[in-house]
Amino acid sequence: MNLAYVSNLAISVVAASTPLLIAASGELVAEKSGVLNLGVEGMMLVGAIAGFATAHQTGSALLGVGAAALAGMLIAMIFALLTLSFLANQVATGLALTIFGKGFAALLGAGYVGISAPVLHAIPVPLLSQIPFIGHVLFDQNILIYFSFVMLALIAWFLNKTHAGLILRAVGDSHDAAHAMGYPVLRIRYAAVAFGGAMAGIGGAYLSLFYSPLWSQDLTAGRGWIALALVVFSAWRPLWLLVGAYLFGGITFLSLYIQGLGIAVPSPLVSLLPYVGTVVVLVLISRDARRIRLNQPACLGKYFHAVS
């Protein structure tokens, strides 16, 4: 096994992990504010078709990414309106959002099956891309892979080093106390949910404009659910989110790699690997109730009634 072969394997793992990292980063911010949005899968699908259709019509993949972010944000606002303003159940509304997103994306994408669109090409970073092995793996990639790293670093800095991040975490941990101190709880949560929707949409656009640059129904193949699991796996901490995304991305790629080797394993069983891995990891994590209790936002999924 030579260095070039290992490098290609590493690039494949990075490619498989990026949509998980982008979508999970947005959901992390939403959950830190105390909102549990289970509609990540639906938002990713709507973002994927919005990005693909826009890129096809305009000839610009970057405009497609922008359209995907906007589409994901608009879908997330439906969830926010129902749960934050009308106090609908967050779990039920999130599940409904996923169902709606799947159907809506399938409807919009019916005319785009089998056609191509501009894709995101690699942009080598000067000098850094020339570093042996590391340069080819990390610094000769498309813009959304760089974006995933930069956004995760910014989120970690925002949550842990800024006053605004402290306020967001305070809203997630005790919305009543934050409201009593004069902070606009609903506006903060609306903004966090909008950000989560935009990131999910961008994650979907990555799939339709780079990872498998063709539109097909259910393109995300459950990645939205894995992104949700990653937030729990990371215990709501950005660094562990990165570790988890690449762990699950590696498992996802492994399932494809095994199929490519022609090993005599039923393909449905191989396809189950990422989801079995997700369930196993979550079961192991759930055994450590103290870790979850210490890190989970205390008001996650709870109603907030503003009292004047």
ZAMARGU-4260 file (C-alpha; in steps of 0.2 Angstrom, whole numbers, plus 5000, padded with zeros to 4 digits):
<rodrens>
0) 5000/5000/5000 | 5009/5016/4994 | 5007/5034/4999 | 4997/5039/4984 | 4984/5025/4988
5) 4983/5030/5007 | 4981/5048/5001 | 4967/5044/4990 | 4958/5034/5004 | 4960/5049/5015
10) 4953/5061/5002 | 4938/5049/5000 | 4935/5050/5019 | 4936/5069/5019 | 4923/5070/5005
15) 4911/5058/5014 | 4913/5067/5031 | 4911/5085/5025 | 4892/5085/5023 | 4890/5077/5040
20) 4901/5090/5048 | 4893/5105/5039 | 4875/5100/5044 | 4880/5094/5062 | 4888/5111/5065
25) 4872/5121/5061 | 4862/5109/5072 | 4875/5111/5086 | 4871/5130/5087 | 4852/5127/5086
30) 4853/5115/5100 | 4865/5126/5110 | 4851/5139/5110 | 4839/5126/5117 | 4830/5121/5101
35) 4829/5102/5095 | 4826/5102/5076 | 4824/5084/5070 | 4821/5091/5052 | 4839/5091/5046
40) 4837/5077/5033 | 4822/5087/5025 | 4832/5103/5026 | 4847/5095/5017 | 4836/5088/5004
45) 4828/5104/5000 | 4845/5113/5000 | 4852/5099/4988 | 4838/5102/4975 | 4838/5121/4977
50) 4857/5121/4974 | 4857/5109/4960 | 4843/5118/4951 | 4850/5135/4953 | 4867/5129/4947
55) 4859/5121/4932 | 4849/5137/4928 | 4863/5150/4931 | 4879/5140/4927 | 4886/5144/4943
60) 4889/5131/4957 | 4893/5145/4970 | 4876/5153/4966 | 4869/5136/4969 | 4877/5135/4986
65) 4870/5152/4991 | 4852/5146/4985 | 4854/5130/4995 | 4858/5140/5011 | 4843/5151/5008
70) 4831/5137/5005 | 4837/5128/5020 | 4835/5144/5030 | 4817/5146/5024 | 4812/5128/5028
75) 4820/5130/5045 | 4809/5146/5048 | 4793/5135/5045 | 4799/5125/5060 | 4804/5140/5070
80) 4787/5148/5068 | 4778/5133/5073 | 4788/5128/5088 | 4794/5145/5095 | 4779/5156/5091
85) 4765/5143/5091 | 4773/5132/5104 | 4771/5116/5093 | 4780/5100/5099 | 4798/5101/5093
90) 4800/5083/5090 | 4784/5080/5081 | 4787/5096/5071 | 4805/5091/5066 | 4799/5074/5060
95) 4785/5082/5050 | 4798/5094/5043 | 4809/5079/5037 | 4793/5071/5028 | 4789/5088/5020
100) 4806/5091/5015 | 4808/5074/5006 | 4791/5076/4997 | 4795/5094/4992 | 4812/5090/4986
105) 4806/5076/4976 | 4792/5087/4968 | 4805/5101/4964 | 4818/5088/4957 | 4806/5078/4946
110) 4812/5088/4931 | 4831/5087/4935 | 4833/5068/4936 | 4847/5063/4924 | 4854/5080/4919
115) 4870/5088/4924 | 4874/5104/4933 | 4891/5114/4936 | 4900/5106/4950 | 4912/5113/4963
120) 4930/5110/4958 | 4946/5109/4969 | 4955/5125/4973 | 4973/5122/4978 | 4980/5133/4992
125) 4996/5140/4986 | 5011/5132/4995 | 5001/5122/5007 | 4994/5111/4993 | 5012/5106/4989
130) 5016/5098/5006 | 5018/5079/5004 | 5002/5069/5008 | 4994/5082/5020 | 4994/5095/5006
135) 4985/5084/4994 | 4972/5078/5007 | 4968/5095/5015 | 4973/5109/5004 | 4968/5103/4987
140) 4950/5103/4990 | 4934/5112/4985 | 4928/5127/4994 | 4915/5119/5005 | 4928/5107/5013
145) 4938/5123/5018 | 4921/5131/5023 | 4917/5116/5035 | 4934/5118/5044 | 4933/5137/5045
150) 4915/5137/5051 | 4918/5124/5064 | 4932/5135/5071 | 4922/5150/5071 | 4907/5141/5080
155) 4919/5135/5093 | 4926/5153/5095 | 4909/5161/5095 | 4902/5149/5108 | 4917/5149/5120
160) 4925/5166/5118 | 4912/5179/5114 | 4899/5188/5124 | 4886/5184/5111 | 4890/5165/5112
165) 4888/5166/5131 | 4871/5173/5129 | 4866/5160/5117 | 4872/5146/5129 | 4863/5155/5143
170) 4847/5154/5133 | 4849/5136/5130 | 4853/5132/5148 | 4840/5143/5157 | 4828/5153/5145
175) 4818/5160/5160 | 4834/5167/5168 | 4840/5174/5151 | 4823/5182/5148 | 4823/5190/5166
180) 4840/5198/5162 | 4832/5206/5147 | 4839/5195/5133 | 4827/5192/5118 | 4825/5173/5119
185) 4814/5170/5104 | 4824/5181/5093 | 4840/5172/5098 | 4832/5155/5095 | 4825/5161/5078
190) 4843/5166/5073 | 4850/5150/5079 | 4837/5139/5070 | 4840/5150/5054 | 4858/5147/5055
195) 4856/5128/5057 | 4844/5128/5042 | 4857/5137/5031 | 4871/5125/5036 | 4859/5110/5032
200) 4855/5117/5015 | 4874/5120/5011 | 4877/5102/5017 | 4864/5096/5005 | 4871/5107/4991
205) 4888/5098/4994 | 4880/5082/4990 | 4872/5087/4974 | 4886/5098/4967 | 4901/5088/4972
210) 4900/5072/4981 | 4887/5064/4968 | 4885/5078/4956 | 4868/5072/4950 | 4850/5075/4957
215) 4841/5059/4963 | 4827/5057/4976 | 4833/5054/4994 | 4850/5060/4989 | 4855/5062/5007
220) 4852/5044/5011 | 4850/5047/5030 | 4864/5058/5032 | 4853/5071/5041 | 4850/5058/5055
225) 4868/5054/5057 | 4872/5073/5058 | 4859/5074/5073 | 4867/5059/5081 | 4884/5067/5079
230) 4878/5082/5090 | 4874/5070/5104 | 4890/5060/5101 | 4900/5076/5103 | 4892/5081/5119
235) 4888/5098/5111 | 4907/5101/5109 | 4914/5107/5092 | 4930/5098/5093 | 4922/5081/5096
240) 4910/5085/5082 | 4925/5085/5070 | 4931/5069/5077 | 4913/5061/5076 | 4910/5068/5058
245) 4926/5060/5052 | 4923/5044/5061 | 4906/5042/5054 | 4912/5048/5037 | 4925/5034/5037
250) 4912/5021/5041 | 4901/5028/5027 | 4916/5027/5015 | 4920/5009/5021 | 4903/5003/5016
255) 4906/5009/4998 | 4924/5003/4998 | 4919/4985/5003 | 4906/4985/4989 | 4920/4991/4977
260) 4932/4977/4982 | 4919/4964/4977 | 4919/4955/4994 | 4905/4942/4995 | 4894/4952/5008
265) 4876/4956/5003 | 4875/4975/4998 | 4860/4979/5009 | 4870/4973/5024 | 4885/4984/5019
270) 4874/4999/5016 | 4868/4997/5034 | 4885/4999/5041 | 4885/5018/5044 | 4868/5017/5053
275) 4872/5002/5063 | 4888/5011/5068 | 4877/5026/5073 | 4865/5016/5084 | 4880/5007/5093
280) 4889/5023/5097 | 4873/5031/5103 | 4869/5016/5114 | 4887/5017/5121 | 4885/5036/5124
285) 4868/5034/5133 | 4876/5023/5146 | 4885/5038/5152 | 4871/5048/5159 | 4882/5060/5169
290) 4891/5065/5153 | 4875/5069/5144 | 4868/5078/5159 | 4883/5089/5161 | 4884/5095/5143
295) 4867/5095/5136 | 4858/5112/5136 | 4846/5111/5151 | 4831/5119/5141 | 4834/5108/5125
300) 4817/5105/5117 | 4807/5114/5131 | 4794/5127/5128 | 4797/5145/5132 | 4783/5157/5137
305) 4788/5175/5138 | 4781/5183/5153 | 4781/5202/5154
</rodrens>
